[in-house]
Amino acid sequence: MILSVSISLKSIYSLISSVQLDIIYALEPIFVAVIAYIFIGERLTAQGYIGAILVIAGIVLSQWLEYRNSKAAAQTSFSIPTSGIHEQH
């Protein structure tokens, strides 16, 4: 079953961006913890909860910083006017 899920996910990876793939990989431990809880009743310790919070906080922070930087870059970008430039022959 795990092999079939892995093969299915690999076919999906070609359809998404590398940023989305990085987020999926970063969330993998959390997905595993949720699946372990559902199927075998395993519970997280305090360290596990702290780790999950840190993973989610890191993803949110990195995406927020990327968004903020791309927004700032878009505001400072400019185009060079070409109407006043004459070619010399």
PDB file of N, CA, C and O in Angstrom:
ATOM      1  N   MET A   1       0.816  -1.187   0.000  1.00  0.00           N
ATOM      2  CA  MET A   1       0.000   0.000   0.000  1.00  0.00           C
ATOM      3  C   MET A   1       0.865   1.259   0.000  1.00  0.00           C
ATOM      4  O   MET A   1       0.579   2.214  -0.722  1.00  0.00           O
ATOM      5  N   ILE A   2       1.926   1.257   0.814  1.00  0.00           N
ATOM      6  CA  ILE A   2       2.800   2.425   0.884  1.00  0.00           C
ATOM      7  C   ILE A   2       3.478   2.664  -0.452  1.00  0.00           C
ATOM      8  O   ILE A   2       3.642   3.811  -0.868  1.00  0.00           O
ATOM      9  N   LEU A   3       3.874   1.592  -1.131  1.00  0.00           N
ATOM     10  CA  LEU A   3       4.513   1.726  -2.429  1.00  0.00           C
ATOM     11  C   LEU A   3       3.561   2.361  -3.437  1.00  0.00           C
ATOM     12  O   LEU A   3       3.977   3.218  -4.216  1.00  0.00           O
ATOM     13  N   SER A   4       2.296   1.956  -3.436  1.00  0.00           N
ATOM     14  CA  SER A   4       1.345   2.525  -4.397  1.00  0.00           C
ATOM     15  C   SER A   4       1.086   3.999  -4.101  1.00  0.00           C
ATOM     16  O   SER A   4       0.922   4.790  -5.030  1.00  0.00           O
ATOM     17  N   VAL A   5       1.046   4.383  -2.826  1.00  0.00           N
ATOM     18  CA  VAL A   5       0.870   5.791  -2.475  1.00  0.00           C
ATOM     19  C   VAL A   5       2.086   6.585  -2.930  1.00  0.00           C
ATOM     20  O   VAL A   5       1.945   7.685  -3.464  1.00  0.00           O
ATOM     21  N   SER A   6       3.271   6.039  -2.725  1.00  0.00           N
ATOM     22  CA  SER A   6       4.497   6.711  -3.132  1.00  0.00           C
ATOM     23  C   SER A   6       4.550   6.909  -4.643  1.00  0.00           C
ATOM     24  O   SER A   6       4.940   7.978  -5.113  1.00  0.00           O
ATOM     25  N   ILE A   7       4.166   5.907  -5.396  1.00  0.00           N
ATOM     26  CA  ILE A   7       4.163   6.008  -6.857  1.00  0.00           C
ATOM     27  C   ILE A   7       3.130   7.032  -7.304  1.00  0.00           C
ATOM     28  O   ILE A   7       3.388   7.808  -8.224  1.00  0.00           O
ATOM     29  N   SER A   8       1.972   7.044  -6.669  1.00  0.00           N
ATOM     30  CA  SER A   8       0.936   8.021  -7.015  1.00  0.00           C
ATOM     31  C   SER A   8       1.405   9.439  -6.734  1.00  0.00           C
ATOM     32  O   SER A   8       1.173  10.341  -7.540  1.00  0.00           O
ATOM     33  N   LEU A   9       2.063   9.644  -5.595  1.00  0.00           N
ATOM     34  CA  LEU A   9       2.553  10.968  -5.265  1.00  0.00           C
ATOM     35  C   LEU A   9       3.635  11.425  -6.223  1.00  0.00           C
ATOM     36  O   LEU A   9       3.689  12.604  -6.574  1.00  0.00           O
ATOM     37  N   LYS A  10       4.498  10.517  -6.653  1.00  0.00           N
ATOM     38  CA  LYS A  10       5.552  10.899  -7.591  1.00  0.00           C
ATOM     39  C   LYS A  10       4.978  11.352  -8.926  1.00  0.00           C
ATOM     40  O   LYS A  10       5.556  12.218  -9.583  1.00  0.00           O
ATOM     41  N   SER A  11       3.849  10.782  -9.336  1.00  0.00           N
ATOM     42  CA  SER A  11       3.241  11.240 -10.582  1.00  0.00           C
ATOM     43  C   SER A  11       2.609  12.615 -10.406  1.00  0.00           C
ATOM     44  O   SER A  11       2.535  13.384 -11.364  1.00  0.00           O
ATOM     45  N   ILE A  12       2.159  12.932  -9.212  1.00  0.00           N
ATOM     46  CA  ILE A  12       1.589  14.246  -8.935  1.00  0.00           C
ATOM     47  C   ILE A  12       2.685  15.305  -8.869  1.00  0.00           C
ATOM     48  O   ILE A  12       2.452  16.453  -9.245  1.00  0.00           O
ATOM     49  N   TYR A  13       3.873  14.938  -8.399  1.00  0.00           N
ATOM     50  CA  TYR A  13       4.962  15.894  -8.235  1.00  0.00           C
ATOM     51  C   TYR A  13       5.315  16.595  -9.540  1.00  0.00           C
ATOM     52  O   TYR A  13       5.739  17.750  -9.517  1.00  0.00           O
ATOM     53  N   SER A  14       5.153  15.933 -10.661  1.00  0.00           N
ATOM     54  CA  SER A  14       5.482  16.561 -11.935  1.00  0.00           C
ATOM     55  C   SER A  14       4.464  17.631 -12.317  1.00  0.00           C
ATOM     56  O   SER A  14       4.708  18.408 -13.240  1.00  0.00           O
ATOM     57  N   LEU A  15       3.338  17.686 -11.629  1.00  0.00           N
ATOM     58  CA  LEU A  15       2.283  18.635 -11.964  1.00  0.00           C
ATOM     59  C   LEU A  15       2.299  19.901 -11.107  1.00  0.00           C
ATOM     60  O   LEU A  15       1.557  20.842 -11.390  1.00  0.00           O
ATOM     61  N   ILE A  16       3.135  19.938 -10.064  1.00  0.00           N
ATOM     62  CA  ILE A  16       3.139  21.084  -9.166  1.00  0.00           C
ATOM     63  C   ILE A  16       4.500  21.759  -9.161  1.00  0.00           C
ATOM     64  O   ILE A  16       5.490  21.186  -9.617  1.00  0.00           O
ATOM     65  N   SER A  17       4.541  22.973  -8.645  1.00  0.00           N
ATOM     66  CA  SER A  17       5.792  23.733  -8.636  1.00  0.00           C
ATOM     67  C   SER A  17       6.739  23.214  -7.556  1.00  0.00           C
ATOM     68  O   SER A  17       6.337  22.474  -6.659  1.00  0.00           O
ATOM     69  N   SER A  18       7.980  23.610  -7.660  1.00  0.00           N
ATOM     70  CA  SER A  18       8.978  23.158  -6.688  1.00  0.00           C
ATOM     71  C   SER A  18       8.703  23.741  -5.299  1.00  0.00           C
ATOM     72  O   SER A  18       9.010  23.102  -4.292  1.00  0.00           O
ATOM     73  N   VAL A  19       8.134  24.933  -5.236  1.00  0.00           N
ATOM     74  CA  VAL A  19       7.802  25.530  -3.947  1.00  0.00           C
ATOM     75  C   VAL A  19       6.714  24.715  -3.256  1.00  0.00           C
ATOM     76  O   VAL A  19       6.808  24.434  -2.061  1.00  0.00           O
ATOM     77  N   GLN A  20       5.679  24.336  -4.009  1.00  0.00           N
ATOM     78  CA  GLN A  20       4.613  23.524  -3.443  1.00  0.00           C
ATOM     79  C   GLN A  20       5.153  22.162  -3.014  1.00  0.00           C
ATOM     80  O   GLN A  20       4.735  21.625  -1.988  1.00  0.00           O
ATOM     81  N   LEU A  21       6.062  21.611  -3.779  1.00  0.00           N
ATOM     82  CA  LEU A  21       6.671  20.327  -3.436  1.00  0.00           C
ATOM     83  C   LEU A  21       7.484  20.436  -2.153  1.00  0.00           C
ATOM     84  O   LEU A  21       7.450  19.528  -1.323  1.00  0.00           O
ATOM     85  N   ASP A  22       8.214  21.533  -1.980  1.00  0.00           N
ATOM     86  CA  ASP A  22       8.972  21.739  -0.744  1.00  0.00           C
ATOM     87  C   ASP A  22       8.049  21.814   0.467  1.00  0.00           C
ATOM     88  O   ASP A  22       8.377  21.295   1.534  1.00  0.00           O
ATOM     89  N   ILE A  23       6.908  22.452   0.303  1.00  0.00           N
ATOM     90  CA  ILE A  23       5.947  22.548   1.403  1.00  0.00           C
ATOM     91  C   ILE A  23       5.407  21.167   1.752  1.00  0.00           C
ATOM     92  O   ILE A  23       5.266  20.832   2.928  1.00  0.00           O
ATOM     93  N   ILE A  24       5.106  20.372   0.742  1.00  0.00           N
ATOM     94  CA  ILE A  24       4.616  19.013   0.983  1.00  0.00           C
ATOM     95  C   ILE A  24       5.666  18.188   1.720  1.00  0.00           C
ATOM     96  O   ILE A  24       5.345  17.472   2.669  1.00  0.00           O
ATOM     97  N   TYR A  25       6.915  18.290   1.285  1.00  0.00           N
ATOM     98  CA  TYR A  25       7.982  17.548   1.961  1.00  0.00           C
ATOM     99  C   TYR A  25       8.161  18.016   3.401  1.00  0.00           C
ATOM    100  O   TYR A  25       8.405  17.202   4.291  1.00  0.00           O
ATOM    101  N   ALA A  26       8.040  19.332   3.637  1.00  0.00           N
ATOM    102  CA  ALA A  26       8.192  19.844   5.000  1.00  0.00           C
ATOM    103  C   ALA A  26       7.053  19.387   5.905  1.00  0.00           C
ATOM    104  O   ALA A  26       7.253  19.196   7.104  1.00  0.00           O
ATOM    105  N   LEU A  27       5.867  19.213   5.344  1.00  0.00           N
ATOM    106  CA  LEU A  27       4.712  18.776   6.132  1.00  0.00           C
ATOM    107  C   LEU A  27       4.623  17.260   6.284  1.00  0.00           C
ATOM    108  O   LEU A  27       3.746  16.764   6.991  1.00  0.00           O
ATOM    109  N   GLU A  28       5.506  16.527   5.638  1.00  0.00           N
ATOM    110  CA  GLU A  28       5.453  15.067   5.683  1.00  0.00           C
ATOM    111  C   GLU A  28       5.449  14.498   7.109  1.00  0.00           C
ATOM    112  O   GLU A  28       4.653  13.599   7.380  1.00  0.00           O
ATOM    113  N   PRO A  29       6.296  14.975   8.034  1.00  0.00           N
ATOM    114  CA  PRO A  29       6.244  14.421   9.396  1.00  0.00           C
ATOM    115  C   PRO A  29       4.885  14.635  10.075  1.00  0.00           C
ATOM    116  O   PRO A  29       4.433  13.794  10.851  1.00  0.00           O
ATOM    117  N   ILE A  30       4.254  15.745   9.780  1.00  0.00           N
ATOM    118  CA  ILE A  30       2.944  16.012  10.370  1.00  0.00           C
ATOM    119  C   ILE A  30       1.901  15.072   9.781  1.00  0.00           C
ATOM    120  O   ILE A  30       1.057  14.543  10.504  1.00  0.00           O
ATOM    121  N   PHE A  31       1.961  14.863   8.457  1.00  0.00           N
ATOM    122  CA  PHE A  31       1.039  13.906   7.831  1.00  0.00           C
ATOM    123  C   PHE A  31       1.215  12.511   8.424  1.00  0.00           C
ATOM    124  O   PHE A  31       0.238  11.810   8.687  1.00  0.00           O
ATOM    125  N   VAL A  32       2.458  12.120   8.628  1.00  0.00           N
ATOM    126  CA  VAL A  32       2.744  10.799   9.190  1.00  0.00           C
ATOM    127  C   VAL A  32       2.182  10.693  10.611  1.00  0.00           C
ATOM    128  O   VAL A  32       1.621   9.661  10.979  1.00  0.00           O
ATOM    129  N   ALA A  33       2.330  11.747  11.403  1.00  0.00           N
ATOM    130  CA  ALA A  33       1.807  11.726  12.770  1.00  0.00           C
ATOM    131  C   ALA A  33       0.285  11.602  12.776  1.00  0.00           C
ATOM    132  O   ALA A  33      -0.279  10.871  13.591  1.00  0.00           O
ATOM    133  N   VAL A  34      -0.375  12.313  11.873  1.00  0.00           N
ATOM    134  CA  VAL A  34      -1.842  12.235  11.794  1.00  0.00           C
ATOM    135  C   VAL A  34      -2.281  10.840  11.352  1.00  0.00           C
ATOM    136  O   VAL A  34      -3.220  10.277  11.915  1.00  0.00           O
ATOM    137  N   ILE A  35      -1.613  10.288  10.356  1.00  0.00           N
ATOM    138  CA  ILE A  35      -1.954   8.939   9.873  1.00  0.00           C
ATOM    139  C   ILE A  35      -1.689   7.902  10.959  1.00  0.00           C
ATOM    140  O   ILE A  35      -2.476   6.971  11.132  1.00  0.00           O
ATOM    141  N   ALA A  36      -0.581   8.056  11.696  1.00  0.00           N
ATOM    142  CA  ALA A  36      -0.286   7.119  12.791  1.00  0.00           C
ATOM    143  C   ALA A  36      -1.348   7.206  13.874  1.00  0.00           C
ATOM    144  O   ALA A  36      -1.718   6.190  14.463  1.00  0.00           O
ATOM    145  N   TYR A  37      -1.838   8.396  14.141  1.00  0.00           N
ATOM    146  CA  TYR A  37      -2.894   8.547  15.137  1.00  0.00           C
ATOM    147  C   TYR A  37      -4.190   7.874  14.660  1.00  0.00           C
ATOM    148  O   TYR A  37      -4.869   7.198  15.432  1.00  0.00           O
ATOM    149  N   ILE A  38      -4.515   8.068  13.388  1.00  0.00           N
ATOM    150  CA  ILE A  38      -5.759   7.511  12.844  1.00  0.00           C
ATOM    151  C   ILE A  38      -5.711   5.986  12.810  1.00  0.00           C
ATOM    152  O   ILE A  38      -6.659   5.326  13.237  1.00  0.00           O
ATOM    153  N   PHE A  39      -4.618   5.426  12.308  1.00  0.00           N
ATOM    154  CA  PHE A  39      -4.575   3.984  12.078  1.00  0.00           C
ATOM    155  C   PHE A  39      -4.114   3.155  13.274  1.00  0.00           C
ATOM    156  O   PHE A  39      -4.606   2.043  13.470  1.00  0.00           O
ATOM    157  N   ILE A  40      -3.184   3.667  14.075  1.00  0.00           N
ATOM    158  CA  ILE A  40      -2.689   2.848  15.181  1.00  0.00           C
ATOM    159  C   ILE A  40      -2.841   3.512  16.541  1.00  0.00           C
ATOM    160  O   ILE A  40      -2.388   2.977  17.553  1.00  0.00           O
ATOM    161  N   GLY A  41      -3.483   4.684  16.565  1.00  0.00           N
ATOM    162  CA  GLY A  41      -3.765   5.335  17.832  1.00  0.00           C
ATOM    163  C   GLY A  41      -2.555   5.925  18.529  1.00  0.00           C
ATOM    164  O   GLY A  41      -2.601   6.181  19.732  1.00  0.00           O
ATOM    165  N   GLU A  42      -1.482   6.143  17.805  1.00  0.00           N
ATOM    166  CA  GLU A  42      -0.271   6.694  18.413  1.00  0.00           C
ATOM    167  C   GLU A  42      -0.484   8.174  18.737  1.00  0.00           C
ATOM    168  O   GLU A  42      -1.052   8.925  17.944  1.00  0.00           O
ATOM    169  N   ARG A  43      -0.025   8.561  19.893  1.00  0.00           N
ATOM    170  CA  ARG A  43      -0.191   9.951  20.335  1.00  0.00           C
ATOM    171  C   ARG A  43       1.169  10.644  20.392  1.00  0.00           C
ATOM    172  O   ARG A  43       2.195  10.027  20.677  1.00  0.00           O
ATOM    173  N   LEU A  44       1.141  11.940  20.113  1.00  0.00           N
ATOM    174  CA  LEU A  44       2.363  12.725  20.175  1.00  0.00           C
ATOM    175  C   LEU A  44       2.692  13.091  21.616  1.00  0.00           C
ATOM    176  O   LEU A  44       1.804  13.254  22.453  1.00  0.00           O
ATOM    177  N   THR A  45       3.977  13.214  21.881  1.00  0.00           N
ATOM    178  CA  THR A  45       4.434  13.734  23.169  1.00  0.00           C
ATOM    179  C   THR A  45       4.470  15.256  23.064  1.00  0.00           C
ATOM    180  O   THR A  45       4.181  15.818  22.007  1.00  0.00           O
ATOM    181  N   ALA A  46       4.823  15.910  24.147  1.00  0.00           N
ATOM    182  CA  ALA A  46       4.946  17.370  24.122  1.00  0.00           C
ATOM    183  C   ALA A  46       5.999  17.799  23.102  1.00  0.00           C
ATOM    184  O   ALA A  46       5.829  18.803  22.411  1.00  0.00           O
ATOM    185  N   GLN A  47       7.083  17.036  23.010  1.00  0.00           N
ATOM    186  CA  GLN A  47       8.120  17.348  22.026  1.00  0.00           C
ATOM    187  C   GLN A  47       7.583  17.228  20.609  1.00  0.00           C
ATOM    188  O   GLN A  47       7.938  18.024  19.740  1.00  0.00           O
ATOM    189  N   GLY A  48       6.738  16.249  20.374  1.00  0.00           N
ATOM    190  CA  GLY A  48       6.139  16.078  19.052  1.00  0.00           C
ATOM    191  C   GLY A  48       5.254  17.246  18.666  1.00  0.00           C
ATOM    192  O   GLY A  48       5.287  17.715  17.529  1.00  0.00           O
ATOM    193  N   TYR A  49       4.455  17.715  19.630  1.00  0.00           N
ATOM    194  CA  TYR A  49       3.600  18.878  19.368  1.00  0.00           C
ATOM    195  C   TYR A  49       4.430  20.133  19.118  1.00  0.00           C
ATOM    196  O   TYR A  49       4.119  20.924  18.227  1.00  0.00           O
ATOM    197  N   ILE A  50       5.484  20.310  19.906  1.00  0.00           N
ATOM    198  CA  ILE A  50       6.370  21.466  19.698  1.00  0.00           C
ATOM    199  C   ILE A  50       7.019  21.382  18.322  1.00  0.00           C
ATOM    200  O   ILE A  50       7.118  22.389  17.621  1.00  0.00           O
ATOM    201  N   GLY A  51       7.456  20.203  17.935  1.00  0.00           N
ATOM    202  CA  GLY A  51       8.050  20.023  16.613  1.00  0.00           C
ATOM    203  C   GLY A  51       7.068  20.331  15.499  1.00  0.00           C
ATOM    204  O   GLY A  51       7.428  20.977  14.514  1.00  0.00           O
ATOM    205  N   ALA A  52       5.828  19.873  15.645  1.00  0.00           N
ATOM    206  CA  ALA A  52       4.805  20.141  14.628  1.00  0.00           C
ATOM    207  C   ALA A  52       4.527  21.641  14.527  1.00  0.00           C
ATOM    208  O   ALA A  52       4.373  22.177  13.430  1.00  0.00           O
ATOM    209  N   ILE A  53       4.464  22.304  15.664  1.00  0.00           N
ATOM    210  CA  ILE A  53       4.235  23.757  15.662  1.00  0.00           C
ATOM    211  C   ILE A  53       5.400  24.478  14.990  1.00  0.00           C
ATOM    212  O   ILE A  53       5.189  25.421  14.227  1.00  0.00           O
ATOM    213  N   LEU A  54       6.623  24.043  15.267  1.00  0.00           N
ATOM    214  CA  LEU A  54       7.794  24.668  14.649  1.00  0.00           C
ATOM    215  C   LEU A  54       7.818  24.455  13.139  1.00  0.00           C
ATOM    216  O   LEU A  54       8.178  25.367  12.394  1.00  0.00           O
ATOM    217  N   VAL A  55       7.439  23.265  12.679  1.00  0.00           N
ATOM    218  CA  VAL A  55       7.401  22.991  11.240  1.00  0.00           C
ATOM    219  C   VAL A  55       6.381  23.909  10.565  1.00  0.00           C
ATOM    220  O   VAL A  55       6.684  24.547   9.557  1.00  0.00           O
ATOM    221  N   ILE A  56       5.187  23.972  11.118  1.00  0.00           N
ATOM    222  CA  ILE A  56       4.140  24.817  10.531  1.00  0.00           C
ATOM    223  C   ILE A  56       4.532  26.291  10.590  1.00  0.00           C
ATOM    224  O   ILE A  56       4.330  27.024   9.622  1.00  0.00           O
ATOM    225  N   ALA A  57       5.092  26.732  11.723  1.00  0.00           N
ATOM    226  CA  ALA A  57       5.522  28.127  11.848  1.00  0.00           C
ATOM    227  C   ALA A  57       6.624  28.455  10.843  1.00  0.00           C
ATOM    228  O   ALA A  57       6.632  29.543  10.268  1.00  0.00           O
ATOM    229  N   GLY A  58       7.548  27.528  10.627  1.00  0.00           N
ATOM    230  CA  GLY A  58       8.605  27.746   9.646  1.00  0.00           C
ATOM    231  C   GLY A  58       8.073  27.871   8.231  1.00  0.00           C
ATOM    232  O   GLY A  58       8.540  28.708   7.458  1.00  0.00           O
ATOM    233  N   ILE A  59       7.109  27.052   7.894  1.00  0.00           N
ATOM    234  CA  ILE A  59       6.504  27.125   6.556  1.00  0.00           C
ATOM    235  C   ILE A  59       5.753  28.438   6.381  1.00  0.00           C
ATOM    236  O   ILE A  59       5.903  29.116   5.364  1.00  0.00           O
ATOM    237  N   VAL A  60       4.950  28.792   7.371  1.00  0.00           N
ATOM    238  CA  VAL A  60       4.189  30.049   7.293  1.00  0.00           C
ATOM    239  C   VAL A  60       5.138  31.235   7.196  1.00  0.00           C
ATOM    240  O   VAL A  60       4.922  32.133   6.383  1.00  0.00           O
ATOM    241  N   LEU A  61       6.183  31.251   8.014  1.00  0.00           N
ATOM    242  CA  LEU A  61       7.137  32.351   7.998  1.00  0.00           C
ATOM    243  C   LEU A  61       7.861  32.451   6.658  1.00  0.00           C
ATOM    244  O   LEU A  61       8.001  33.544   6.109  1.00  0.00           O
ATOM    245  N   SER A  62       8.316  31.330   6.134  1.00  0.00           N
ATOM    246  CA  SER A  62       9.039  31.376   4.869  1.00  0.00           C
ATOM    247  C   SER A  62       8.144  31.829   3.723  1.00  0.00           C
ATOM    248  O   SER A  62       8.587  32.580   2.853  1.00  0.00           O
ATOM    249  N   GLN A  63       6.901  31.386   3.712  1.00  0.00           N
ATOM    250  CA  GLN A  63       5.979  31.805   2.661  1.00  0.00           C
ATOM    251  C   GLN A  63       5.609  33.276   2.804  1.00  0.00           C
ATOM    252  O   GLN A  63       5.471  33.983   1.806  1.00  0.00           O
ATOM    253  N   TRP A  64       5.449  33.736   4.038  1.00  0.00           N
ATOM    254  CA  TRP A  64       5.136  35.140   4.266  1.00  0.00           C
ATOM    255  C   TRP A  64       6.295  36.028   3.829  1.00  0.00           C
ATOM    256  O   TRP A  64       6.079  37.056   3.188  1.00  0.00           O
ATOM    257  N   LEU A  65       7.535  35.637   4.173  1.00  0.00           N
ATOM    258  CA  LEU A  65       8.703  36.418   3.768  1.00  0.00           C
ATOM    259  C   LEU A  65       8.851  36.434   2.249  1.00  0.00           C
ATOM    260  O   LEU A  65       9.184  37.465   1.664  1.00  0.00           O
ATOM    261  N   GLU A  66       8.605  35.295   1.616  1.00  0.00           N
ATOM    262  CA  GLU A  66       8.688  35.234   0.153  1.00  0.00           C
ATOM    263  C   GLU A  66       7.634  36.139  -0.475  1.00  0.00           C
ATOM    264  O   GLU A  66       7.921  36.851  -1.438  1.00  0.00           O
ATOM    265  N   TYR A  67       6.428  36.115   0.059  1.00  0.00           N
ATOM    266  CA  TYR A  67       5.357  36.967  -0.453  1.00  0.00           C
ATOM    267  C   TYR A  67       5.710  38.438  -0.270  1.00  0.00           C
ATOM    268  O   TYR A  67       5.540  39.241  -1.187  1.00  0.00           O
ATOM    269  N   ARG A  68       6.201  38.786   0.911  1.00  0.00           N
ATOM    270  CA  ARG A  68       6.560  40.179   1.200  1.00  0.00           C
ATOM    271  C   ARG A  68       7.682  40.659   0.289  1.00  0.00           C
ATOM    272  O   ARG A  68       7.638  41.780  -0.218  1.00  0.00           O
ATOM    273  N   ASN A  69       8.688  39.812   0.081  1.00  0.00           N
ATOM    274  CA  ASN A  69       9.809  40.192  -0.782  1.00  0.00           C
ATOM    275  C   ASN A  69       9.378  40.320  -2.239  1.00  0.00           C
ATOM    276  O   ASN A  69       9.837  41.223  -2.940  1.00  0.00           O
ATOM    277  N   SER A  70       8.507  39.432  -2.702  1.00  0.00           N
ATOM    278  CA  SER A  70       8.059  39.522  -4.090  1.00  0.00           C
ATOM    279  C   SER A  70       7.166  40.739  -4.292  1.00  0.00           C
ATOM    280  O   SER A  70       7.192  41.356  -5.357  1.00  0.00           O
ATOM    281  N   LYS A  71       6.381  41.089  -3.287  1.00  0.00           N
ATOM    282  CA  LYS A  71       5.525  42.276  -3.361  1.00  0.00           C
ATOM    283  C   LYS A  71       6.393  43.532  -3.390  1.00  0.00           C
ATOM    284  O   LYS A  71       6.115  44.457  -4.153  1.00  0.00           O
ATOM    285  N   ALA A  72       7.441  43.574  -2.566  1.00  0.00           N
ATOM    286  CA  ALA A  72       8.345  44.725  -2.537  1.00  0.00           C
ATOM    287  C   ALA A  72       9.104  44.846  -3.852  1.00  0.00           C
ATOM    288  O   ALA A  72       9.322  45.952  -4.347  1.00  0.00           O
ATOM    289  N   ALA A  73       9.506  43.716  -4.415  1.00  0.00           N
ATOM    290  CA  ALA A  73      10.229  43.738  -5.687  1.00  0.00           C
ATOM    291  C   ALA A  73       9.327  44.230  -6.816  1.00  0.00           C
ATOM    292  O   ALA A  73       9.784  44.937  -7.714  1.00  0.00           O
ATOM    293  N   ALA A  74       8.060  43.861  -6.774  1.00  0.00           N
ATOM    294  CA  ALA A  74       7.122  44.300  -7.802  1.00  0.00           C
ATOM    295  C   ALA A  74       6.878  45.801  -7.716  1.00  0.00           C
ATOM    296  O   ALA A  74       6.670  46.452  -8.740  1.00  0.00           O
ATOM    297  N   GLN A  75       6.901  46.352  -6.519  1.00  0.00           N
ATOM    298  CA  GLN A  75       6.677  47.786  -6.348  1.00  0.00           C
ATOM    299  C   GLN A  75       7.876  48.610  -6.777  1.00  0.00           C
ATOM    300  O   GLN A  75       7.709  49.754  -7.199  1.00  0.00           O
ATOM    301  N   THR A  76       9.082  48.062  -6.683  1.00  0.00           N
ATOM    302  CA  THR A  76      10.283  48.816  -7.032  1.00  0.00           C
ATOM    303  C   THR A  76      10.749  48.545  -8.453  1.00  0.00           C
ATOM    304  O   THR A  76      11.706  49.170  -8.910  1.00  0.00           O
ATOM    305  N   SER A  77      10.105  47.637  -9.157  1.00  0.00           N
ATOM    306  CA  SER A  77      10.537  47.360 -10.526  1.00  0.00           C
ATOM    307  C   SER A  77      10.129  48.516 -11.428  1.00  0.00           C
ATOM    308  O   SER A  77       9.121  49.183 -11.194  1.00  0.00           O
ATOM    309  N   PHE A  78      10.917  48.732 -12.444  1.00  0.00           N
ATOM    310  CA  PHE A  78      10.631  49.808 -13.373  1.00  0.00           C
ATOM    311  C   PHE A  78      11.009  49.356 -14.771  1.00  0.00           C
ATOM    312  O   PHE A  78      11.754  48.393 -14.953  1.00  0.00           O
ATOM    313  N   SER A  79      10.482  50.070 -15.752  1.00  0.00           N
ATOM    314  CA  SER A  79      10.831  49.752 -17.132  1.00  0.00           C
ATOM    315  C   SER A  79      11.637  50.914 -17.701  1.00  0.00           C
ATOM    316  O   SER A  79      11.444  52.070 -17.324  1.00  0.00           O
ATOM    317  N   ILE A  80      12.525  50.589 -18.595  1.00  0.00           N
ATOM    318  CA  ILE A  80      13.381  51.600 -19.219  1.00  0.00           C
ATOM    319  C   ILE A  80      12.675  52.085 -20.477  1.00  0.00           C
ATOM    320  O   ILE A  80      12.368  51.285 -21.361  1.00  0.00           O
ATOM    321  N   PRO A  81      12.415  53.387 -20.567  1.00  0.00           N
ATOM    322  CA  PRO A  81      11.750  53.888 -21.770  1.00  0.00           C
ATOM    323  C   PRO A  81      12.704  53.798 -22.960  1.00  0.00           C
ATOM    324  O   PRO A  81      13.892  54.096 -22.837  1.00  0.00           O
ATOM    325  N   THR A  82      12.186  53.394 -24.081  1.00  0.00           N
ATOM    326  CA  THR A  82      13.018  53.248 -25.271  1.00  0.00           C
ATOM    327  C   THR A  82      12.675  54.284 -26.331  1.00  0.00           C
ATOM    328  O   THR A  82      13.310  54.314 -27.385  1.00  0.00           O
ATOM    329  N   SER A  83      11.691  55.129 -26.078  1.00  0.00           N
ATOM    330  CA  SER A  83      11.278  56.091 -27.102  1.00  0.00           C
ATOM    331  C   SER A  83      12.296  57.198 -27.319  1.00  0.00           C
ATOM    332  O   SER A  83      12.351  57.757 -28.414  1.00  0.00           O
ATOM    333  N   GLY A  84      13.100  57.537 -26.325  1.00  0.00           N
ATOM    334  CA  GLY A  84      14.064  58.610 -26.455  1.00  0.00           C
ATOM    335  C   GLY A  84      15.444  58.155 -26.862  1.00  0.00           C
ATOM    336  O   GLY A  84      16.352  58.977 -26.989  1.00  0.00           O
ATOM    337  N   ILE A  85      15.620  56.879 -27.065  1.00  0.00           N
ATOM    338  CA  ILE A  85      16.929  56.333 -27.394  1.00  0.00           C
ATOM    339  C   ILE A  85      17.041  56.217 -28.913  1.00  0.00           C
ATOM    340  O   ILE A  85      16.184  55.623 -29.568  1.00  0.00           O
ATOM    341  N   HIS A  86      18.117  56.797 -29.463  1.00  0.00           N
ATOM    342  CA  HIS A  86      18.337  56.740 -30.905  1.00  0.00           C
ATOM    343  C   HIS A  86      19.543  55.860 -31.171  1.00  0.00           C
ATOM    344  O   HIS A  86      20.561  55.950 -30.485  1.00  0.00           O
ATOM    345  N   GLU A  87      19.417  55.025 -32.156  1.00  0.00           N
ATOM    346  CA  GLU A  87      20.539  54.181 -32.525  1.00  0.00           C
ATOM    347  C   GLU A  87      21.514  54.962 -33.371  1.00  0.00           C
ATOM    348  O   GLU A  87      21.114  55.760 -34.219  1.00  0.00           O
ATOM    349  N   GLN A  88      22.783  54.738 -33.145  1.00  0.00           N
ATOM    350  CA  GLN A  88      23.826  55.391 -33.956  1.00  0.00           C
ATOM    351  C   GLN A  88      24.341  54.389 -34.960  1.00  0.00           C
ATOM    352  O   GLN A  88      24.622  53.238 -34.626  1.00  0.00           O
ATOM    353  N   HIS A  89      24.462  54.837 -36.189  1.00  0.00           N
ATOM    354  CA  HIS A  89      24.951  53.933 -37.248  1.00  0.00           C
ATOM    355  C   HIS A  89      26.344  54.298 -37.628  1.00  0.00           C
ATOM    356  O   HIS A  89      26.934  53.659 -38.500  1.00  0.00           O
TER     357      HIS A  89
END
